[in-house]
Amino acid sequence: MKNNILFRFTLEDLKTHRKDTLIALITLTIIALICTLMTAFIPLFANQSIADFRIQHGTYDYYSYHLESLEKLNQMKISINGKVQKLKDADVLYSCIQNKGYVVTDGSIDYIYGNKSIMAIELKSGRMPINDHEIAIQETVLESFGYDKTLHQIVQIPYIGDEKNQVGEWEIVGLLEQTGDTAIVIGEPPSNQNYQVYIDVKDGDKLDNAEKYGLVNTIDKNAYIDMASLNVLVVMLQFVLFIIGCTILFGMTIAAFENRKDDYALLRGIGATKRQLYFIVFIQSLLFIVSSLVIAWTVSSLLIFVFSYIIETVVPIQLRFSHFLGVIVIICLMTLISYFMPARSACYRALTGSFQGSEFQYFYYRYKKLHRMRPLYLGWRQLVSHKKQMIVKIFLIFIASLMMMKIIGDRISILNLLSQKESLNQSHTQEEISLTYAPSREDVTFITTKDLDAYKPYAQDMRYFHVIDYENDARYFGEIYCYDEDVKAEFQIQEDILPGEVIVSERFKEINFDTELENINGNGKIVMSGESYQIVSQIPDDKPYMIMSAKDFQNYGDIEHYQQVKIYFHDIHQKTKGLVAYVQQNSECKYSWVDSLYTAQLNMNMNIEENTQNIPFIEISIMLGTGIIYIYQLSYEILKQRETIGTYQLLGMRKFEIWRIYVYKSGMIALIGFVCAVYYHFADIYLNYGLNNIYFTPTHFWLQLLPSLLFILSLIVLSLLPIYSILRKDGLENKNIRE
């Protein structure tokens, strides 16, 4: 057969099956466009650490190492690209900050003059302070002291200022977002008149005389751009897109070649070889590849041109030709694989002449037993006769339902964290409320108990410990406690400890058993400074510590003084009153402290913030994308089986029975995919969290299961819509219908 006939047939075939051609071209173009845009925008990941820094601290590029008066800062002349101007007249944003101190929990107290936005200071409600004794405050600070999150209340906040413990009494006029290093913005400048300046220059600009004024460059942009790592990331992303694209395109081309099988049989009948049939497929694939790549390049170039003026980035948004080569490769491979695999089976059918489905061969030879056939059996035969299509659809249902359950599971986790946070902020919480004090200066080696007498009217219990941090051969082992009544109550120890015996935490034994411990008689023993101590018990705790008798402890630590004091409170308000009383009585900063409730609140807020900020765009997109592809594939397959449905009608099957065939077919696909997704989802949860967690409670279990099942049922219903329009016609019309 001459090549001009093959070329003519190639073009005519595309025109004849214009719907298949258009859908294939659109699908391939969208995949190419997504690959191109994602590889073009992938360098933005180089800005992730910069973006995280700016979210947490602000958008400033330079800050002053030395403190200067506001007058000197206003007279400062900065040089940008050779142009020298005063700071207040230059085309930059700047903030001048005076530090009043640091809250005893966390975060600084600052007076900010200038543009506050570059310091990541954002108002949640209210306004910024203007007058004396006004503040804008972060909610976590209020939570740590047990105050309500309401405006215009008077609060007492203990803080450390000028290396002294102090208490500030302010009126709250604004609530701050959980961004920036400043926990409290005050309306009155502190007594000193020296400021620290923060400067934000335009992207790409540099201060020529930064060193002259002691200005430090916060972000070295060149250090955040590693093109080798970016190239690896791009290749990995393109590989993932290649797998996804092959799955999508392969499912579509199978149905398209089912419609072309008679054309291939005709070509074989007039003398076309298998190689010539493959040549037709190659030319069609080449046309799709070139067309989709040209369209994708044009559209992506236009979008990148637009986005480059909207988004300011350190790494410019641009379409690198080296990255686009990867897009060309994966589009070519994707198209050739997706077209040649079904083309091979189509050519095989053309050679054998087996054009009718196996279920109709059964009908033709056993038509007298038609009334015994069941729709469930026919649906199953359709599945097994199109195994590749079945696998693709099962995979789509698996991904869609898995993403649905993951989104619901993440939402359950967020709601659980919010519930735990609310319980922490209640007056009578189940969480331990305690303050642990220890020496913080080199010249202070023990705690003077009189310094903590201010807590006695407010404390529920006060426990005093002899404790040291033990090190041996430059290895940290943990804390060593001296056994007494307070230690016995703190760690809930039932037995007494004799000389030569110790009690260790499980964490202590875990990190030290490999070299210093010898496994003897079950619990083992520990050797310290040549002395051997028998482990008599283990405490299930994640903190590394050891408890020994007073006689043994005096060989390592000071038994005459206390090195740690832990104070328990009945509720958070008693803790705040005690802390205020302590700060007012003891202005000297000799001790560090750990607030157990604030630590729990801080961890909870970090988890909540991390989970709530991560909107599951990827999961939602994958879920909707796979759902739409599943609906399209099954609907398209039903439309292509109009002749099959017509044959069913001519053989005497009722409309309801035909409808049940495809319901059973879709149901079996959905059931297999859904069961696999349920197994994978809950197996993953079990491996990560264990069986006894919120995900496996009856309510939350069904919350993950039922919506996902309803979503899959909706996909089945939508995919079966074409069958209603087909069944409106009689069997003869459906049998003789032409595309």
Secondary structure, DSSP 8 states (H G I E B T S, - for coil): --HHHHHHHHHHHHHHTHHHHHHHHHHHHHHHHHHHHHHHHGGGGGGHHHHHHHHHT-S-SEEESS-EEHHHHHH-EEEETTEEEETTTSSSEEEEEEEEEEESSS-EEEEEEE-GGGGT--EEEE----STTEEEEEHHHHHHHT--S-TT-EEEEEEEETTEEEEEEEEEEEEE-S-SSEEEEESS--SS-EEEEEEE--TT--BTTTTTTTEEES--GGGG--HHHHHHHHHHHHHHHHHHHHHHHHHHHHHHHHHTHHHHHHHHHTT--HHHHHHHHHHHHHHHHHHHHHHHHHHHHHHHHHHHHH---SS-----HHHHHHHHHHHHHHHHHHHHHHHHHHHHHHHHT--S-HHHHHHHHSGGGGGG--HHHHHHHHHHHTHHHHHHHHHHHHHHHHHHHHHHHHHHHHHHHHHHHHHHTSSS-SS--EEEEEE-STT--SB-GGGGGGGTTT-SEEEEE-EEEEEETTEEEEEEEE-SHHHHHHTT--S---TTEEEEEHHHHHHHTTTTEE--TTT-EEEETTEEEEEEEEE--SS-EEEE-HHHHTTTS-SSSBSEEEEE-SSHHHHHHHHHHHHHH--B--EEEEEHHHHHHHHHHHHHHHHHH---HHHHHHHHHHHHHHHHHHHHHHHHTHHHHHHHHHTT--HHHHHHHHHHHHHHHHHHHHHHHHHHHHHHHHHHH-SSSGGGSHHHHHHHHHHHHHHHHHHHHHHTHHHHHHHTS-HHHHHT---
